[in-house]
Amino acid sequence: MNSNSDVELIKLKRLPRPGTWLAAAIVLILAAMLVNGLFTNANYRWDVVWLYVRDTHVAQAVGWTLMLTVAAMTIGIVLAVLSAVGRKVIIRYCAGLPTFTFGSSVALLFTPSWCFGVCCPRYITSSR
């Protein structure tokens, strides 16, 4: 009674998903438009972009940004491990305190600079 000839297998057929194909086509078209715009738009002034990318101040800023990112990740990982391992309530709260305190620091730091750039754009774009 348990032979394979007694069991009739159901052959499943994949349902067509036209929405997935349509979304993929839209994304590909938008990506092609972006690449086309990057190469054909003369207003990007790639010579000026390359000049600023090679500037020493920009390279130093990238270095500082990467160093601060590594430091923040290290501190975050250490605090996360302390929070996960800590069984005592005091250790858990002490480990979670920086997250609670500095969780919105990005918004608090960038919001004034964004507002300053929008309200007073001549200070941002003025020559030195």
N, C-alpha and C positions, 0 to 999 in steps of 0.2 A: 503494500500500500504506500510505501514511502519512496517509490521510484520516481525519477524525474519525468517519466512519461505521463504521470497522473497530474502533474502541475502544469497549468497553462500560464505562461509568462505574459505579463501585460507590457506591450511595447508603448513606451511613452514618447510623445512627440513634443519637441520644444515649441513653446508658444512664441509667435512672432512678437518682437518688441520694436515697433517702429519709432517710438519715442526715444529710445536709446540711440538708434542710428541717426535720427534727426538732430539730437543734441550733439552727437559726435561730429556731424557735418557742420553744424553751426560753430562749434569750437574750432574746427579746422579752418573754416573760412575766416573767422576772426583772427586766428593766429597768422594766416597768410596775409591778411590785411595789415597786421602789425609789422611783420617782417618787411613787407613791401614799403610801408611808410617809413620804417627806419632807414632803408637804403635809398629811397627816392626823394625824401623831403629835404630840401636844401636849408630849411629853417632850423634844423638841428645843429648846424655848425659844428661838425665833428672835429674840426681842427681846434676850435676853442675848448671843446670838451677834453680832447687829448692834452691840451696845454694845462688845464686845471688838474687833470688826473696825475700828471707828472710833477706837479708842484710839491715841494718838500713839506709844506704845511699840511697838505691833504694826506701825504704818506704818513706823517707823524700822527695825524688824527686817526687814521685807520689803525695804526699800531696801538694807540691808546685805547681805541674802541675794542680791539681784539683782546688786549690785556685785561681790560675791565670786564669783558664778557667772560673770559676764563676765570677770573677771580669770583665773579658773581655766581657762575655755575658751580665752582668748587664750594663756596659757602653754602649754596642751596643744597648741594648733594649732602654735605656734612650735616646740615640741619635736618634734612629729610631722613637721613639714617638715624640721627639722634631721636627724632620724633617717632620713627617707626619702632625703634628698639626700646625706647623709654617706656617702661611700664608704670612708673610713678607719675602722678598727676603733675607734680612740679616740673619734672623734666619735659613732659609733653607740652606744658604751657610755655616753658622757657624756649623750647625749640620752635614752637609755632609763633612766638611773639614777633620775630622779624618779618615773617610772612604777613601777619596782621598789620604790622606797622608800615612796612614798605611795599605792600601789595599794590598800592595805587600810586607809587612814586613816579612811574613813567608818565601817567596822566598829569600829576601835579607838576612835574618838571617841564613837560612839553606844552601844556596848555597856555602858559603865559607867553612862551616864545611864538606859538602859532598866532595867538591874539595880537601880539606885538607886530608880527609880520603882516597880519591882515590890516590892522589899524594904522600902522605907520610903515608902509612899504618903502618909503624913500630912504629910511635908515638902513634897511636891509640891502637895498640895491645901490646905495651910494658908493662912489669910488673912494679909495683910501688915500 
